Amino acid sequence: MLAEMYINRHAKPKKKTWKIDESCLNQLFIPKFGAHLASAITRADVASIHADIGPLRCQSLCLDCAQDV
């Protein structure tokens, strides 16, 4: 899975905040796009998630989720 590869190969080794990335992926993106190929996800798809939850809400939600991890 691409999200798993991102977390293990990039986020964990290079970011102190990798748990926030992992939480956002698990809470927001994987439920909506998990069954799709990455090449099939469009900018409009990602924009729709941002529009649904709002950019500040996204950051807040991910931070809240990360505290639970």
N, C-alpha and C positions, 0 to 999 in steps of 0.2 A: 504494500500500500504506500502510495506517495507521501501521505501525511506522516506515516511512521518513519519512512526514510528521512524526511526532512528533520524530524525531531532528533533521531539518532545520529545522523551524519552532520547536521549543521547546528541545530539549536542547542543540543546538550553540550557539545564541545566548545561552542563559541559564544553562547549567551547565558548570562546569569539568570535571565528571566525566561528560560526555556519552558518552565512550568506554565507560564501564562500563555505562551504559544500553544502548548499542548492542550490546555484547557479550552482555548478558543476553538481550536480545530475540533475537539471532541464535542463541545457544546453547540457550536454554531454551524460549522461547515460540513463535517462528516455526516450528520443526520440528513442534510439536504443534498449533498453531492457525493456521498460515499460510494454509490453504485455506478457513478459516471466515470468515464475515462477523463483524465486531466485535460486532454486535448479537446474534449467536448464541452468543457466549461468556458463560457464566454465572459467578457467583461460585464455584459448586461446581467448575467447570472449573479456575479459577485456584487454588482451595484444593487441588485434587488435585495440581497441580504443586508447591505448597509442601509438601504432605504427602509426596510422593515424594522430594523432595530435602532437605527441612527448611529452615527459615528461615536458620539460620547457614550451612548448606552452600550455600544459594543465594548469599548474600553472598560467601562465600569463592570459590565457583566463578566468579562474575562478575568478581571482582577478579583471579583467576588468568587468566581469558580476556582481560581488558582489558590485562594486561601483554604478551600476545602480539600485541596490535593495534599 
